[in-house]
């Protein structure tokens, strides 16, 4: 478990970022503060599938997160506003596998979704991806085209299969990661 604290200093107009009470950095925007805190947590966890923000080709207005977060409280002060954020357990291969087993059982009557879930489990293990937990957005490299990336949520995807109404592994993976947060 990690406690992420982002303090906005009204006087200096910057954000102080701490994780578990350890200073991480100063940031000029809330977006940058969230990003730096999440990158710090990824480094602590040695998260192998984290894609730095510079690799994202299109503009996606989300905070980079490899773990789920929930705002506990916002505490106003005279000169400072503090947001204390506690993360839930990180997504692990075990939690994804458990979510995959449950998903396959639920989709057992739809062979196309079962195949998409099975492919998602394989691709999440070997492919490069980034999970934006606050918005439930998955950004991943294509399994068939090396220079192509896709953005998927629980219901939409930028891939050709989804455009043809075929269940794609990207949506299945986004659902697995979303569910893995709850299984953790």
N, C-alpha and C positions, 0 to 999 in steps of 0.2 A: 504494500500500500504506500502511496506517495501523497504528501500534502503539498499542494502547489499554492503559493501565496503571491499574489500580484498586488502591489501597493502603488496607487497613483498619488504622486506628490503634486498638489495643485500649484505650489510655488514654483517648482522647477519644471513643471509640465512634462514629467517623464514617469516611467513605470519601473519599480524595483521588482525584480523577479527572484523568487526563492523557491527551492524544492526541499522539503523536509528540513526547513530552517537554514539551509545552505545557500549562500548568495550565488546566483547564476549570472545575472547581468542587469544592466539598465536598458530599457527599451523606449523608443519614441512613440510607439502606438500599442494599443491593446493587442492588435493582430501580431505584431512583432513579439510582444511579451509572451503570448500564448505559444507562438512558434518556437521561441527560444526555450521555454520551459519544457515543451514536448520533445524537442530535440535532445535536451539534457536527460530526460527520462529514458528516451530511446538509447542514448549512449550508456546509461546506467544498466539497462536491461540487455545491452548488446543485441538489440533487435535487428535481426539479419535482413529483414525485408523493407527497411525504412528507405524511402526515396527522398533525398533532399529536395526542397522546394524548387531549386533551380532546374530540375529535370522536368517539371510540369510545364507543358507547352502552351496550354490555354489558361486563361484567367479563371480561377475557381476561388470564390471568396469564402474560404473556410480556414479554420485554424488547423495546422498540421498536428495530428495527434495519433499516437500508436496505441493509446489506452483510452478507455471511456472516462469521462469526467462528469461530475454533478456538482453544481454550485450549492454549497451548504448554507452560506449566509453572506450578505454584503453588509459590512459594518461601517457606517458613516462616522467620521471623526471631524474635528474642527478643521484641520489642515489636510487630512489624508482620507482617501477612500480605500478600504482594504477588501479584497474579494478572496476568501479562503476557499480553495477548491480541493476536494479529496477525490482521488482516483479509485476506481475499483480494480480488482485484480487484472493484470494484463492478459491479452489474448495469447493463448499458448497453443501449440500443436494439439495438445490433449483436449482443450476446450473446443477447438475447431472440429476435431474428430468426433467428440460427443455430439456437437450440433449437427454434424454431417450424418451421423447414425440416426438421429431423430428425424432429420429432414428426409432421408431416404425412406424411412418407415412411413412418414406422412405422404410422400409422393409415390408410393409403391404402385398405385394404379395408373400412373402416367410415366411410361418408359422414357419419354423425351426429357422430363425433368429429372428422373433418376440419373440418366446419362450426364446431364448438365451438372448435377450435384457431384457425381463421381469425378468428372473432369475438373470441377472447381477445387475439389480436395487435392487433386494432383497438382494443379497449377499454383495453388496457394503455397504448396510445399516447395516448388522448384522455380517459380516465376518471381519477378520483382514487382512489388506492389506497395501502395500507400493507402492506409485506412484513415479517413477523416471522421472520427467517431462522433463529433458534435453534430454533423449533418448526415451521418450514415452514407458517406460517399466513398467509393472504392476507385482508385486510379491504378490501372495495371497495364503491363505490356501485353500486346497481342501474342497469343500462342503460335500463330501462323505467319504473322508479318512482323519481322524484327524491328522495324522502324515505326511501328504503329502502337499507340496507346489508346486505351478505352477508359471512359468514365462511366461508372454504373452506380445505381442506387438499388433499393429493394424492388423497384418496379420499372426502371428505365435503364437503357444502355445506349452507347453510341456505336455499337457494332452492327455489322450487316445482318447477322442472324436475328437480332432483336427487331431490326427494321422489317424483316420478313415474317415476324411473329413466331419465330422459332425460339424455344427456351435456350438462352445462352449461359455459358459458364460464368460470365461476369456478374450477372444478376444473382445467380446461385451463390457465387462467392460473397457478394455483398450481403446477402441474406444470412449466409453461414457466419460471417464475421459479426454481424449485428446480433445474431442469436448466441454466438460464442461469448459475447460480453455478458449476456444474461445467464449463461450456463456457468460462467467462471465463479 
